[in-house]
Amino acid sequence: MSDEDQIRSVLAALVRGLHAKDAAAVIAPLADDEVTFDLAAPLRMGPEITHDSSHLEEWFDTWDGPIRSTSRDLKIAVGGDIAYAFGMQHLTGKKKDGEEVDLWFRATACFRREGSRWLITHMHNSVPFAMDGTDKALLDLRP
């Protein structure tokens, strides 16, 4: 299996973990020093948060049913033992409060090969914001 195929497999396993709301499966591909810049606060989440299953389980508990996450225009670049992947991510599902989530956002993941495994060292998810003085997050954009 090529490096790119292995990385696609890691990302697919992460998405399956989200869909099943399986915290252990979401944490499994993370390097010990993984850092995330995510949509929700705080600005930086280090391993003390990203490897804490209770943090994920609390978020999973806000969803009614599965969480669907699909990639669009995914690009992967590999150089030696370092790689990155980026594209658009589409998150859909229903929250327990009845809110229907239908969100597109930008997603980047960085990887490091450790032995025979590719591990995620960094994830960065973001949405643009209005630069018209309102500073409003633009959550309704579609690719």
C-alpha positions as CSV (number, residue, x, y, z in Angstrom):
1,M,0.0,0.0,0.0
2,S,1.4,3.4,-0.9
3,D,2.0,6.1,1.7
4,E,-0.9,8.1,0.3
5,D,-3.2,5.1,0.6
6,Q,-2.1,4.5,4.1
7,I,-2.8,8.2,5.0
8,R,-6.2,7.9,3.4
9,S,-6.8,4.8,5.5
10,V,-5.9,6.7,8.7
11,L,-8.3,9.5,7.8
12,A,-11.1,7.0,6.9
13,A,-10.7,5.3,10.3
14,L,-10.9,8.7,12.0
15,V,-14.2,9.4,10.1
16,R,-15.5,6.0,11.0
17,G,-14.7,6.7,14.7
18,L,-16.6,10.0,14.5
19,H,-19.6,8.3,12.8
20,A,-19.8,5.7,15.5
21,K,-19.0,8.2,18.3
22,D,-16.1,6.0,19.3
23,A,-13.6,8.1,21.3
24,A,-10.9,5.4,21.3
25,A,-11.1,5.1,17.5
26,V,-10.7,8.9,17.1
27,I,-7.8,9.1,19.5
28,A,-6.0,6.0,18.1
29,P,-4.3,7.6,15.1
30,L,-3.0,10.6,17.1
31,A,0.7,11.0,17.9
32,D,1.6,11.4,21.5
33,D,2.4,15.0,20.9
34,E,-0.6,15.8,18.6
35,V,-1.9,19.4,18.7
36,T,-5.3,20.5,17.3
37,F,-6.5,23.9,16.3
38,D,-10.3,23.3,16.1
39,L,-13.5,25.1,15.4
40,A,-14.4,25.2,19.1
41,A,-12.4,26.9,21.8
42,P,-9.7,26.8,23.1
43,L,-7.4,28.1,20.4
44,R,-4.9,25.3,21.0
45,M,-5.7,21.8,22.2
46,G,-2.7,19.7,23.2
47,P,-2.5,16.0,24.0
48,E,-3.9,16.6,27.5
49,I,-7.2,17.4,25.7
50,T,-7.0,15.5,22.4
51,H,-6.1,12.2,24.1
52,D,-8.8,12.6,26.8
53,S,-11.7,10.5,25.8
54,S,-14.1,12.3,28.2
55,H,-13.6,15.5,26.1
56,L,-14.8,13.6,23.0
57,E,-17.5,11.7,24.8
58,E,-19.0,15.0,26.1
59,W,-19.2,16.3,22.5
60,F,-20.6,13.0,21.2
61,D,-23.3,13.2,23.9
62,T,-24.7,16.3,22.2
63,W,-25.5,14.4,19.0
64,D,-28.7,12.4,18.3
65,G,-27.6,9.6,16.0
66,P,-24.5,9.3,13.9
67,I,-22.1,12.1,13.0
68,R,-21.4,12.1,9.2
69,S,-18.2,13.6,8.0
70,T,-17.1,13.5,4.3
71,S,-14.1,15.0,2.5
72,R,-14.1,16.9,-0.7
73,D,-11.0,17.8,-2.9
74,L,-8.7,15.9,-0.5
75,K,-5.1,16.4,-1.4
76,I,-2.2,14.5,0.2
77,A,1.6,15.3,-0.1
78,V,4.2,13.0,1.3
79,G,7.9,13.7,1.7
80,G,9.9,11.1,3.6
81,D,8.4,10.5,7.0
82,I,6.3,13.7,7.0
83,A,3.0,14.2,5.1
84,Y,0.0,16.5,5.1
85,A,-3.5,16.3,3.8
86,F,-6.0,19.1,3.2
87,G,-9.4,19.7,1.7
88,M,-12.9,20.7,2.5
89,Q,-14.8,18.7,5.2
90,H,-18.6,18.4,5.3
91,L,-20.1,17.6,8.8
92,T,-23.8,16.7,9.0
93,G,-26.1,15.2,11.6
94,K,-28.7,16.1,14.2
95,K,-28.0,17.5,17.6
96,K,-30.0,16.4,20.7
97,D,-31.5,19.9,20.8
98,G,-33.0,19.3,17.3
99,E,-30.5,21.4,15.4
100,E,-29.6,20.0,12.0
101,V,-25.9,20.4,11.4
102,D,-24.8,21.0,7.8
103,L,-21.4,22.6,8.0
104,W,-18.5,22.9,5.5
105,F,-15.1,23.8,6.9
106,R,-11.5,23.8,5.9
107,A,-9.5,20.9,7.3
108,T,-5.7,20.1,7.3
109,A,-4.0,17.2,9.0
110,C,-0.2,16.7,9.3
111,F,1.4,13.3,9.7
112,R,4.6,11.7,10.9
113,R,5.6,8.1,10.1
114,E,6.6,6.3,13.3
115,G,7.9,2.8,12.5
116,S,5.4,1.4,10.0
117,R,2.5,3.7,11.0
118,W,1.4,7.1,10.0
119,L,0.2,9.2,13.0
120,I,-1.6,12.5,13.0
121,T,0.6,15.2,14.6
122,H,-1.6,18.2,13.9
123,M,-5.1,19.0,12.8
124,H,-6.4,22.4,11.9
125,N,-10.1,23.0,11.2
126,S,-11.4,26.5,10.4
127,V,-14.2,28.6,8.8
128,P,-13.7,32.0,7.4
129,F,-15.1,35.1,9.1
130,A,-16.6,38.3,7.7
131,M,-14.0,41.0,7.5
132,D,-16.7,43.7,7.4
133,G,-16.3,44.7,11.0
134,T,-18.9,42.2,12.3
135,D,-16.3,39.4,12.7
136,K,-19.1,36.9,12.2
137,A,-18.1,33.3,11.4
138,L,-19.3,32.4,7.9
139,L,-21.0,29.0,8.6
140,D,-23.3,29.0,5.6
141,L,-20.6,28.9,2.9
142,R,-20.6,26.0,0.4
143,P,-17.9,24.9,-2.0
